[in-house]
């Protein structure tokens, strides 16, 4: 039987959300989600975007389903879906969703943090007042993350941290870092690891950006030399950080399942791009029949991914958030995104080879840089091979011969 009371409540909330968006979302930002992504990577932020971040952060709707007691939205999943529908209708976007505070660190603090840690760290994340990075990989510990060596020693009333992290996304802009460190070097590698919250604004931390082939520098080498953290900065239990670290990776992978490359949110539908560059036949179809077939296959893959994502989100409600299904979706998102990028460059032909200069449009240059950036999707957040290991062992139940993240 239909719950008409719930339907009425949802429609009332829809009216509230629509009215609030009409009053608070700056019309100048309609369809410009890419600006928020760039600003989170150290780019310039205009006054309207700053205002929008402030308003949605104070409302708590950048984190709609997080607990209201920490300044978040406190909405039900159904209300959050309605909010997303109304934001899409208005051409609005969540300007804070690109940061690691919301996608990874915040959810993990909610999972494992003490009440004091939640009250200290969650409200600033909700309001978009702080930036977080994640300190996982090291020069000698990439896919085999459990071999990490960065030391964290008990100095009585505080911790002292020494070592190096690499591929630390956004470290040069971050206020805080959630890092895996070795607190007991005498035990086997998956033990003796702790998860610690480190203030990045201290003399003992140096970041060195790494420039990538796509022209940006989102990653850093990060050096810790006698950096410090208070004793209550450990998230979860001392020497039990591997469990916390794996949970954060689940949240990360869940955040990477949208099959979107940088700039993809501003891209025209592929069929429209193809009609412009390749032309149409007498029936108004894309002139190249082989390309038509491959675009149709890509559209079906993208739709199948989107439907699976919706199903996994529904199933996750009863599983306390992110699950191992995120590994399936992460690989699927990578395939869909990289296929789209390859097709885009093929469609553009020689105009899809541009890096800079007057001979290429902004869209063409963005397509090339997006294609290059998207190559990293097979690696970051756990490589495709790592995801396949997780799928085989934790979902399919195949023999577990090695430990992985």
BALOTI-601631 format. One record per residue (C-alpha): residue in three letters; x, y, z. Coordinates in steps of 0.02 Angstrom, whole numbers, padded with zeros to 5 digits, always signed. Example, Ala and Ser with C-alpha at 12.3 -4.5 7.8 and 13.67 -1.06 7.14 Angstrom:
ALA+00615-00225+00390SER+00684-00053+00357
***
This chain:
UNK+00000+00000+00000UNK+00065+00173-00044UNK+00118+00284+00100UNK+00024+00441+00051UNK+00083+00531+00208UNK+00263+00507+00158UNK+00226+00565-00019UNK+00147+00724+00047UNK+00297+00757+00160UNK+00417+00733+00014UNK+00319+00854-00095UNK+00320+00980+00047UNK+00508+00960+00060UNK+00522+00976-00130UNK+00433+01144-00121UNK+00549+01198+00021UNK+00705+01146-00076UNK+00646+01229-00235UNK+00610+01393-00146UNK+00775+01390-00053UNK+00874+01358-00213UNK+00782+01497-00304UNK+00831+01617-00166UNK+01009+01559-00133UNK+01087+01484-00290UNK+01171+01621-00395UNK+01102+01611-00574UNK+01274+01655-00642UNK+01336+01482-00589UNK+01206+01381-00682UNK+01291+01235-00768UNK+01464+01284-00706UNK+01506+01141-00588UNK+01681+01135-00663UNK+01722+01299-00576UNK+01698+01215-00408UNK+01814+01073-00456UNK+01949+01195-00512UNK+01933+01300-00355UNK+01955+01144-00248UNK+02119+01113-00341UNK+02188+01282-00294UNK+02109+01380-00435UNK+02034+01552-00417UNK+01860+01565-00342UNK+01741+01702-00396UNK+01627+01794-00276UNK+01467+01703-00328UNK+01547+01532-00303UNK+01614+01585-00133UNK+01441+01645-00086UNK+01360+01482-00146UNK+01485+01378-00046UNK+01448+01480+00110UNK+01259+01468+00091UNK+01248+01281+00055UNK+01377+01244+00190UNK+01281+01341+00322UNK+01120+01255+00268UNK+01203+01085+00286UNK+01143+01027+00116UNK+01318+00996+00047UNK+01313+00844+00161UNK+01126+00813+00158UNK+01117+00645+00248UNK+01252+00675+00379UNK+01189+00701+00559UNK+01108+00868+00595UNK+01195+00883+00763UNK+01358+00919+00672UNK+01283+01055+00562UNK+01241+00940+00416UNK+01073+00917+00331UNK+01003+00771+00430UNK+00894+00726+00280UNK+00824+00555+00241UNK+00889+00467+00085UNK+00723+00505+00000UNK+00737+00690+00042UNK+00917+00692-00020UNK+00860+00621-00187UNK+00726+00756-00199UNK+00857+00889-00159UNK+00969+00821-00297UNK+00824+00823-00420UNK+00784+01003-00378UNK+00967+01054-00392UNK+00975+00973-00565UNK+00814+01061-00614UNK+00888+01229-00562UNK+01057+01196-00645UNK+01135+01198-00472UNK+01274+01087-00405UNK+01355+01041-00241UNK+01513+01150-00235UNK+01591+01053-00091UNK+01574+00876-00156UNK+01745+00877-00241UNK+01846+00885-00080UNK+01917+00738+00016UNK+01840+00803+00177UNK+01666+00759+00114UNK+01706+00608+00006UNK+01829+00516+00119UNK+01887+00591+00284UNK+01718+00651+00349UNK+01627+00485+00323UNK+01772+00392+00404UNK+01770+00506+00556UNK+01584+00476+00569UNK+01619+00289+00564UNK+01763+00282+00689UNK+01783+00449+00775UNK+01753+00489+00956UNK+01618+00615+00995UNK+01753+00745+01026UNK+01833+00710+00856UNK+01666+00722+00768UNK+01623+00888+00850UNK+01795+00959+00811UNK+01812+00903+00630UNK+01640+00872+00553UNK+01563+01048+00564UNK+01709+01133+00471UNK+01699+00998+00337UNK+01512+01022+00321UNK+01535+01210+00299UNK+01679+01190+00176UNK+01797+01287+00288UNK+01942+01164+00283UNK+02030+01059+00152UNK+02089+00883+00185UNK+02214+00769+00100UNK+02249+00584+00127UNK+02424+00517+00166UNK+02430+00337+00106UNK+02555+00292-00031UNK+02742+00301+00000UNK+02889+00283-00122UNK+02903+00100-00069UNK+02721+00067-00028UNK+02597+00091-00169UNK+02481-00053-00209UNK+02564-00146-00065UNK+02508-00009+00053UNK+02530-00114+00210UNK+02719-00105+00189UNK+02716+00081+00233UNK+02859+00143+00342UNK+02814+00320+00399UNK+02846+00316+00586UNK+02734+00386+00720UNK+02815+00377+00892UNK+02738+00404+01063UNK+02823+00555+01143UNK+02723+00550+01304UNK+02594+00687+01284UNK+02598+00689+01092UNK+02649+00593+00936UNK+02804+00629+00830UNK+02792+00587+00645UNK+02936+00559+00523UNK+02934+00494+00346UNK+02870+00528+00170UNK+02708+00509+00076UNK+02685+00523-00112UNK+02540+00555-00232UNK+02462+00655-00090UNK+02319+00738-00184UNK+02298+00921-00141UNK+02425+00920+00000UNK+02491+01091-00052UNK+02319+01168-00019UNK+02264+01063+00131UNK+02236+01112+00311UNK+02230+00933+00377UNK+02291+00761+00326UNK+02219+00592+00371UNK+02369+00475+00364UNK+02413+00293+00392UNK+02571+00281+00498UNK+02670+00142+00581UNK+02655+00151+00769UNK+02728-00022+00804UNK+02867-00080+00686UNK+02893-00245+00779UNK+02736-00335+00718UNK+02682-00402+00548UNK+02647-00269+00419UNK+02456-00262+00426UNK+02466-00237+00614UNK+02552-00094+00702UNK+02473+00034+00586UNK+02369+00180+00650UNK+02263+00313+00566UNK+02307+00488+00626UNK+02237+00662+00594UNK+02379+00785+00563UNK+02374+00976+00559UNK+02464+01025+00398UNK+02504+01201+00460UNK+02665+01164+00554UNK+02851+01184+00515UNK+02887+00997+00506UNK+02786+00969+00346UNK+02845+01008+00169UNK+02747+00979+00009UNK+02820+00970-00167UNK+02692+00968-00310UNK+02715+00838-00448UNK+02674+00903-00622UNK+02577+00778-00728UNK+02570+00753-00916UNK+02399+00839-00921UNK+02481+01001-00861UNK+02409+01006-00685UNK+02492+00970-00517UNK+02359+00889-00409UNK+02482+00771-00323UNK+02626+00801-00205UNK+02774+00725-00121UNK+02747+00762+00063UNK+02888+00757+00191UNK+02863+00745+00379UNK+03010+00791+00490UNK+02972+00785+00676UNK+02793+00837+00639UNK+02678+00822+00789UNK+02500+00777+00832UNK+02409+00769+00999UNK+02377+00601+01080UNK+02191+00610+01039UNK+02227+00627+00852UNK+02219+00439+00821UNK+02059+00388+00731UNK+01999+00220+00797UNK+02120+00116+00901UNK+02309+00127+00906UNK+02388-00010+00798UNK+02217-00052+00723UNK+02221+00079+00586UNK+02220-00046+00443UNK+02033-00072+00469UNK+02003+00116+00471UNK+02111+00139+00317UNK+02016+00007+00219UNK+01851+00089+00265UNK+01912+00256+00198UNK+01960+00170+00034UNK+01782+00103+00021UNK+01717+00281+00039UNK+01845+00342-00090UNK+01796+00210-00216UNK+01613+00246-00188UNK+01649+00429-00229UNK+01736+00380-00391UNK+01592+00283-00468UNK+01509+00424-00563UNK+01602+00389-00727UNK+01651+00571-00744UNK+01813+00642-00806UNK+01870+00817-00758UNK+01767+00935-00861UNK+01643+00800-00914UNK+01502+00888-00826UNK+01523+01033-00949UNK+01537+00922-01104UNK+01403+00908-01237UNK+01324+00737-01271UNK+01440+00632-01379UNK+01312+00611-01517UNK+01300+00800-01533UNK+01490+00815-01541UNK+01494+00679-01675UNK+01362+00764-01782UNK+01461+00925-01775UNK+01630+00851-01821UNK+01584+00697-01925UNK+01423+00762-02004UNK+01257+00677-02036UNK+01182+00574-02176UNK+01020+00606-02271UNK+00919+00538-02123UNK+01002+00652-01997UNK+01105+00512-01922UNK+01292+00519-01884UNK+01372+00492-02053UNK+01493+00354-01998UNK+01393+00194-01966UNK+01535+00108-01872UNK+01550+00259-01756UNK+01361+00255-01731UNK+01374+00075-01673UNK+01514+00111-01550UNK+01427+00265-01481UNK+01271+00160-01453UNK+01374+00028-01362UNK+01454+00163-01254UNK+01283+00238-01214UNK+01221+00066-01158UNK+01376+00040-01050UNK+01353+00211-00970UNK+01169+00177-00937UNK+01205+00005-00865UNK+01335+00083-00751UNK+01213+00218-00693UNK+01077+00091-00655UNK+01199-00021-00561UNK+01257+00130-00463UNK+01077+00167-00412UNK+01049-00014-00361UNK+01210-00020-00259UNK+01163+00143-00172UNK+00995+00069-00124UNK+01075-00092-00060UNK+01206+00006+00039UNK+01071+00083+00149UNK+01060-00079+00245UNK+01248-00106+00245UNK+01305+00049+00340UNK+01368+00146+00191UNK+01504+00100+00067UNK+01526-00085+00025UNK+01643-00192-00080UNK+01525-00161-00227UNK+01618+00005-00243UNK+01763-00094-00319UNK+01650-00157-00459UNK+01582+00017-00489UNK+01753+00099-00482UNK+01816-00012-00623UNK+01654+00013-00720UNK+01666+00202-00701UNK+01846+00197-00761UNK+01798+00098-00917UNK+01652+00211-00960UNK+01751+00372-00933UNK+01905+00318-01028UNK+01800+00252-01172UNK+01709+00418-01183UNK+01875+00512-01187UNK+01944+00400-01325UNK+01786+00419-01429UNK+01788+00608-01407UNK+01964+00625-01474UNK+01926+00508-01618UNK+01772+00610-01664UNK+01871+00773-01661UNK+02004+00702-01776UNK+02156+00815-01794UNK+02065+00945-01687UNK+02074+00818-01546UNK+02263+00835-01539UNK+02269+01014-01474UNK+02362+01068-01320UNK+02361+01256-01336UNK+02348+01395-01464UNK+02221+01486-01570UNK+02191+01339-01686UNK+02095+01244-01553UNK+01936+01283-01458UNK+01922+01278-01268UNK+01817+01121-01285UNK+01950+01034-01391UNK+02091+01077-01272UNK+01987+01019-01123UNK+01952+00854-01213UNK+02137+00820-01237UNK+02183+00864-01059UNK+02035+00766-00992UNK+02090+00614-01094UNK+02265+00624-01019UNK+02201+00653-00842UNK+02079+00508-00857UNK+02221+00384-00887UNK+02258+00396-00700UNK+02085+00329-00657UNK+02152+00152-00682UNK+02276+00183-00541UNK+02214+00307-00410UNK+02097+00250-00273UNK+02171+00076-00290UNK+02224+00010-00461UNK+02108-00091-00572UNK+02207-00246-00525UNK+02180-00212-00339UNK+01993-00190-00370UNK+01988-00356-00464UNK+02073-00441-00316UNK+01943-00369-00198UNK+01801-00423-00313UNK+01869-00600-00329UNK+01896-00626-00143UNK+01766-00523-00052UNK+01622-00533-00175UNK+01649-00694-00273UNK+01727-00788-00127UNK+01878-00852-00224UNK+02031-00912-00126UNK+02123-00775-00031UNK+02307-00797-00071UNK+02366-00619-00037UNK+02312-00474+00072UNK+02257-00316-00018UNK+02176-00149+00018
***
